Amino acid sequence: MARRFATHERREVAALDGIWDFAFLGDADPDSIAVDRIAFDDVMAVPGCFDATPAYAGKRGLAAYRIRVHVESGVQRLVFDGVQHWCRAFWNGERIQEHAGGFSRFTAETEADAGTAEIVVLVDNRFDERSPLHMEHFDWYAYGGLSRSVELHRLGPVRIDGLRVATESVADRRVSVRIDYSAGTATQVPLEIECDGRTVLTEPVDLQTSGSLERILELPWAAPWSPAEPNLGILTVRLGDDDLRERFGLREIGTENARITVNGEPLTLMGVNRHEAHPQFGHTQPEALLVNDVQQLQDLGCNFVRGSHYPLDPLFLDLCDEAGILVWCESIGWQYPVEHLTDPGFIEAQVAHIDEMVAASQNHPSIILWGILNECPSWSEAGRPVYATLLGRLRELDDSRPVTYAAINAHDDKCFDLVDVVAANTYPGWYFGDLPDIPGELDRISARVDALGLGDKPLIISEIGAGAVPGHVDQLGSLWTEDYQSRLLDTVIGHLLDGQDRISGLAIWVLGDFRTTEQRDFLLRRPRGVNDKGLIDEYRRPKLAYRTVQGHFRGEHGRRDQA
């Protein structure tokens, strides 16, 4: 998988990105497919979304991917960075793994003999019970395919399965390290930990067949990470004949006096939401596109980006680490109905998805918030238990970052007490009210949160904005014009920066336009079949509002409190 550093030096890793054999099987039942009889009559890029290509645009159904690779004998681990939405993987005709969820990393293992191996992956982008986290009504187009990178790892008898590097103290330059491992048998092997080319620990360790090793390390030379100075280090762990490298930043995230803090410094978050979508590539983000998006975030003057509404591409997070852009990373979800939030199967799938999200992304210093369940029924008593469960799971996995969710009905919400940071989506001047009503609505949200006794918690406006059809103007500056969008966002940001001091974060909806669901009621409310609330269009061309936001974010007021 494309990263900004090598994750292994000793382990044999083969990148499987490239052109795979492909077959579109349509409405076929996966259980009825004999993989040795599939007629592969086409090819497809990996990573890629097959339904974003001209030949299969908009098609939903079962697809098959195939690649042949030469392997040495031993345990083989396939690593998938993201598959949309459901898949079943085969090794030489033997089923080795199923997965549902999309946007999160998972693995499949098998014992293999030396020779040529045939890997087949059945991929399904339909909406059904096999993938309970994806729903057709989501306000984005759910593309299908092997949307992120695929790798093949050859494993030895001892293997490192995970590595977490967490800051214990910035002042003392101290980190905690947890190494998750598995082994064929109980054994003793050497453990060596190196940081930035310096050996910091060498010792023999006794291993069971699986478990974790935890160590506290002091790194007196390490410089802290912050948005202004995004210093990064690389930790290399060698366990027996295996190794794993992770990049990290020395920093502490907290909340104090209704502000998020980085290393004790209060911040005002000024940024945007961002979807990972493009008309030609779907959810797959070519490297040049990721670099483009980060450059436009910097050009806007953003210090903050919210990943909407699913875990983000690992390379994008690497680039945010380097740029000092703060990130809200959240699990997949958009306006699930109450009956989903009370279904045990759905909750189990969400927990598994959260586990994968945290495991893949926990070492990125740019991530300062974990989020769940965008715009779901947090106003419902029936929904409250799942919020408690999922937020609790996040804290169990990682207690070093605040947790949150974006509420769509802040005035009636029943779960704000469960979070560390309160976040509200609201669209005054668009779905209700007019431009003069915007300051009052923002102030009412603040007042309601404080009336709940939560005045010490940071408050973020996690979505706000207006649609603008690219290039559309008229003399009246009416709805759907670039001028109206610009004036609305000018009103929003002006009030947040000069009209109040309670709200400490803003994520404008949205950085770029993106295709929405094919459901007819949505299409009738989305010109061009696109959510047009972007500051840039789907091809990354700026609208008038881009310059308006840039003027605020990069001006004197926009720099206030931004670390």
C-alpha positions, 0 to 999 in steps of 0.5 A, a space after each residue: 500500500 502506498 505510504 510515506 515510509 516503508 512499513 517493513 524491512 525484513 518481512 517479504 512484502 509484494 504490492 499487488 496493485 496493478 491490472 487484475 483480470 475481471 468479470 462482472 457477474 451481475 445479479 449472481 448469488 456469491 454462494 452459487 459461484 464456482 471460482 474455477 469456472 468464472 470467465 474472466 473476460 476483462 481487466 480492472 485496475 487495483 486499486 479502483 472502483 469498477 462502477 466508476 469506469 466507462 464499461 461498468 458505470 453505475 452497475 450494481 452486482 457481483 464482480 470477480 477479480 483475479 491475479 496470479 502470483 509466484 510465492 515461496 512456501 509458508 504462511 501468506 497474508 493478504 492485506 486489503 486496505 479497503 473493499 466496497 462493500 462485501 467480499 470473499 477471497 479465495 486462494 487457489 480455489 479455497 475460500 479464506 476470508 469474507 469481509 463487509 464494511 468498506 474503507 477499513 483494512 483487513 487481512 486473510 491468511 493461508 498456508 501455501 506451497 511454493 509455486 504460482 498461486 491464483 487469488 480470486 476476490 468476489 466483490 459485491 456493491 449491492 445493498 443487502 444484509 451481507 453489508 449492514 453498514 452500507 445503505 442506499 439512502 446515504 447522501 453519497 454514491 457508494 462505489 464498488 471494487 477493490 478501492 484501496 491497495 492490496 499487498 501480499 505478506 509472507 510470514 515466518 513463525 513469529 509475526 508482528 500483528 500490530 504496533 501502537 505508539 502512544 505519547 505518555 508525556 510530551 514534557 518527558 519525551 516518553 511514549 508507550 509501545 504495544 506490540 501485538 504478535 502471534 507465533 506458531 509455538 511458545 518460544 524465546 526471540 530477541 526484541 529490538 526497538 529502534 527510533 530514528 536510527 537509534 537503538 533504544 531497547 534490546 532484550 530477549 522475550 518469551 512469547 506465547 502463541 499470541 499476545 502483546 508486549 508493552 514497553 515504556 520508552 524515553 526519547 529525549 531527542 524527539 521534538 513534539 508534533 504540532 500543527 505549526 511544527 509537525 515533527 515526526 519520528 519512525 519507530 522500528 520494532 524487530 521481533 525475531 525475524 519479523 519487523 514492523 515500522 510505524 511513524 508517530 508524533 509526540 503530542 497530547 490531545 486534551 480538552 480544557 475551558 471549552 477548547 481542544 488542546 494540542 500539547 496544552 495549547 488551545 485551538 480554534 479549528 477552522 476547516 472543512 468536511 471531505 469526501 473521498 470521491 471523484 467522478 473518474 475514480 470513485 472512492 479510489 484516490 490516486 496519489 496525485 489527487 490526495 496531494 492536490 486535496 492537501 494542497 488545497 486545504 493548505 491554500 484555503 488556510 484550513 488547520 482541520 479536516 473532517 473525514 466524512 463519513 468513513 475512515 480515510 485513506 492511509 496515505 491521505 492521513 500520512 500527508 496530513 501528519 506531514 502538513 500539520 492538518 488536524 483530522 476528525 476520523 469517523 466510522 461509516 454511517 449516515 442517518 441510520 434509522 432507529 431500528 438499525 441502532 437497536 439491531 444486535 447484528 448492526 451493532 456488532 458490525 459497527 464495533 468490528 468496523 471501529 476496531 479496524 479503523 482504530 487499528 489502522 489509523 491510531 498512530 497518526 498524530 494528525 487524528 485528534 478526534 474519533 467519531 461515530 454515527 453521523 446524523 443518526 437518532 441521537 435524539 431518541 432514547 432508543 438510540 442512546 444505548 448504541 451511542 454509549 456502546 460505540 463511544 465506550 468502545 472507542 475509549 477502550 481502544 484509545 483513551 488518548 483522543 476525545 470522542 464525538 459524533 455529529 448531531 443533526 438535531 442539536 436542540 433535542 439531542 439526548 447523548 451530548 453528555 456521552 462525548 468529550 466534544 459536542 458537534 452539531 450539523 446545522 443548515 440555517 440559510 439553506 434548509 431553513 431560515 435566511 442569511 440574517 437568521 444564521 448568527 441567532 441559530 448558532 447562538 441557540 445551539 451554544 445556549 442549548 449545550 450550555 443549558 445542559 450543563 456542558 459548558 466546559 465541553 468544546 463545541 464544533 459546528 461540524 457541518 454548515 453550508 449551501 449548494 452552488 451549481 458550478 458557474 451558476 450566477 444571476 442578478 439576484 444572487 439566489 439559491 444555488 448560485 455561487 454568490 449565495 453560497 459565498 455570502 452564506 459562508 461569509 456570514 457563518 465564519 464572520 459570526 464564529 470569528 467575531 460574533 461569539 467565543 463559545 463555538 471553537 471549531 468549524 467544518 464547512 460542508 464540504 470541500 468538493 462536490 460529489 455524486 450522491 445516491 441514485 434514489 429518486 427523491 435525492 436526485 430531485 433535490 440534487 442538481 446534476 445528481 451531485 451534492 453541490 455544497 463544495 467549495 470546489 467542484 468534483 474536478 477540484 475547480 474553485 468556486 467563488 466561496 473558495 476565495 471567501 473562505 480563504 480570505 477569512 481562514 488566512 486573514 488575521 482573524 483566521 489565524 487567531 488561536 490556530 496552532 
